[in-house]
Amino acid sequence: MDTAPAQDPGQLTFRDAADADVPALVTLIESAYRGDSSRAGWTTEADILQGQRTDPDGVRQVLQTSGSRLLVVERDGALIACCQLEHRGDAAYFGMFAVRPGLQGAGLGKVIIAEAERTVRESWGVCEMHMTVISVREELIAWYERRGYRRTGKLSPFPYGDERFGIPQRDDLAFELLVKDLV
């Protein structure tokens, strides 16, 4: 949630992830979404999903997929955030977005998503950014709406039974497509 006044995010560096980053990226992503550590931030999914959010193979797959990048965000040499960018024709897909829980709510997310949008416009010349968000995550969806994303009402099923994506604690989960025009 972005109710706190934006603070200076400090000097951030953005770079593409490398294989050596995989363990730290898995730790970061897990800490932002699952388990007790995720409760320090506001992006936790701990009440709707248990188990893992990703694993080393899932992160490596993003690194190895053609037209895909995993953007690492560092401050003073420390990994503090990441996001996946994938070229999909006239659009880019934004996913695997994680900010260290203790740093959430201070304006970092706004800076990172703006840099991701700039990057895909300049690198791939795309006119839209797409993402999928679990449809019951109203607070998170509202945050993206304040950044210019719009709900499409297009739902895709949650992969129930595939524990690589977590263990659902509810039976009404689906992914909703959010879209933002970048032109």
C-alpha positions in Angstrom: 0.0 0.0 0.0 1.3 3.4 -0.8 -0.3 5.5 2.0 3.0 6.4 3.5 4.8 9.4 2.1 7.3 8.5 -0.6 10.8 8.4 0.8 13.9 8.8 -1.3 14.6 5.3 -2.5 18.4 6.1 -2.5 20.8 5.3 -5.3 19.4 2.2 -7.1 21.1 0.2 -9.8 19.3 -2.0 -12.3 20.9 -4.9 -14.1 20.0 -8.2 -15.7 20.2 -11.1 -13.3 22.9 -13.8 -13.8 23.0 -17.4 -12.8 24.9 -16.5 -9.7 22.0 -14.4 -8.5 19.5 -17.3 -8.5 19.8 -18.3 -4.8 19.4 -14.7 -3.6 16.5 -14.1 -6.0 14.6 -17.2 -4.7 15.1 -16.0 -1.1 13.9 -12.5 -2.0 10.8 -13.6 -3.8 9.9 -16.1 -1.1 10.4 -13.5 1.6 8.1 -11.0 -0.2 5.2 -13.4 -0.7 5.2 -16.4 1.6 5.7 -17.3 5.2 6.1 -15.1 8.3 8.8 -13.0 6.8 6.4 -11.8 4.1 4.1 -10.3 6.8 6.7 -7.5 7.4 5.6 -6.1 4.0 2.1 -5.6 2.5 2.5 -7.9 -0.6 2.2 -11.1 1.4 0.2 -14.0 0.0 0.6 -16.0 3.2 -3.1 -16.0 4.0 -4.2 -17.3 0.6 -1.2 -19.5 -0.4 1.2 -21.6 1.6 4.3 -23.4 0.3 6.7 -22.0 -2.2 6.2 -19.1 -4.6 9.1 -20.1 -6.8 12.2 -22.2 -6.8 15.7 -22.1 -8.4 14.4 -23.9 -11.5 11.6 -21.4 -12.0 14.0 -18.5 -11.7 16.6 -20.1 -14.0 13.8 -20.7 -16.6 13.1 -16.9 -16.7 16.8 -16.3 -17.2 17.1 -18.8 -20.0 13.9 -17.9 -21.9 14.4 -16.0 -25.1 12.9 -12.5 -25.0 12.8 -12.6 -21.2 14.8 -10.7 -18.6 15.0 -10.7 -14.9 15.8 -7.2 -13.7 17.7 -7.0 -10.4 17.5 -3.9 -8.3 20.3 -3.1 -5.9 21.1 -0.4 -3.4 24.6 -0.1 -2.1 25.4 -3.5 -3.7 22.6 -5.3 -1.8 19.8 -7.1 -3.7 16.5 -5.4 -2.7 14.1 -6.1 -5.5 13.5 -7.8 -8.9 11.0 -8.1 -11.7 10.6 -10.3 -14.8 10.1 -8.6 -18.2 9.1 -10.7 -21.1 8.7 -9.6 -24.7 5.3 -10.8 -26.1 4.8 -9.2 -29.5 3.4 -5.7 -29.1 3.3 -6.1 -25.3 5.7 -6.9 -22.5 4.8 -9.1 -19.5 5.7 -7.9 -16.0 6.0 -10.5 -13.3 8.0 -12.0 -10.5 8.0 -8.5 -8.9 9.4 -8.6 -5.4 10.7 -5.9 -3.0 12.3 -6.8 0.3 9.5 -6.8 2.9 11.1 -4.3 5.3 11.5 -1.8 2.4 7.9 -2.0 1.1 5.7 1.0 1.4 8.5 3.6 1.0 8.1 4.3 -2.8 10.5 1.8 -4.2 7.8 -0.1 -6.1 6.7 3.0 -8.0 10.3 3.7 -9.0 11.0 0.1 -10.1 7.8 -0.3 -12.1 8.5 3.0 -13.9 12.0 1.8 -14.8 10.6 -1.5 -16.0 8.1 0.3 -18.2 10.8 2.6 -19.6 13.1 -0.4 -20.2 10.5 -2.3 -22.3 9.5 0.7 -24.3 13.1 1.5 -25.2 14.3 -2.1 -25.6 11.4 -3.7 -27.4 9.3 -0.8 -28.6 6.1 -2.3 -27.0 2.9 -0.3 -26.6 1.5 -2.2 -23.6 2.6 -3.8 -20.4 0.6 -6.9 -19.2 0.6 -8.6 -15.9 -1.5 -11.2 -14.1 -2.5 -10.8 -10.4 -4.4 -13.2 -8.2 -8.0 -11.7 -8.5 -8.7 -11.7 -4.7 -5.7 -9.4 -4.1 -7.8 -6.3 -4.2 -5.3 -4.1 -2.3 -2.5 -5.0 -4.7 -4.7 -4.6 -7.8 -5.7 -1.1 -6.5 -2.0 -0.2 -6.2 -1.5 -1.2 -9.8 -4.6 0.8 -10.9 -3.0 3.9 -9.2 0.0 3.3 -11.5 -2.2 3.3 -14.6 -3.0 -0.4 -15.0 -6.6 -1.4 -15.8 -8.5 -4.5 -14.9 -9.6 -6.4 -18.0 -11.9 -8.9 -16.4 -10.0 -11.7 -18.3 -9.4 -14.5 -15.9 -7.1 -17.5 -16.2 -7.3 -20.5 -13.8 -5.0 -20.8 -10.8 -2.9 -24.0 -11.2 -4.6 -25.9 -8.3 -2.7 -29.2 -7.6 0.7 -27.8 -8.9 2.6 -27.2 -5.6 5.3 -25.3 -7.6 2.9 -22.3 -7.3 1.9 -22.9 -3.7 -0.8 -24.6 -1.7 -4.0 -22.7 -2.0 -5.9 -21.9 1.2 -9.1 -20.9 -0.7 -11.0 -22.4 -3.6 -11.7 -19.1 -5.5 -8.3 -18.2 -6.9 -7.8 -17.1 -10.4 -5.4 -14.7 -12.3 -6.7 -11.5 -13.7 -5.0 -9.8 -16.6 -4.1 -6.1 -16.0 -2.9 -3.9 -18.8 -1.3 -0.5 -19.1 -0.8 1.5 -22.3 2.8 2.6 -22.6 2.4 5.1 -25.5 
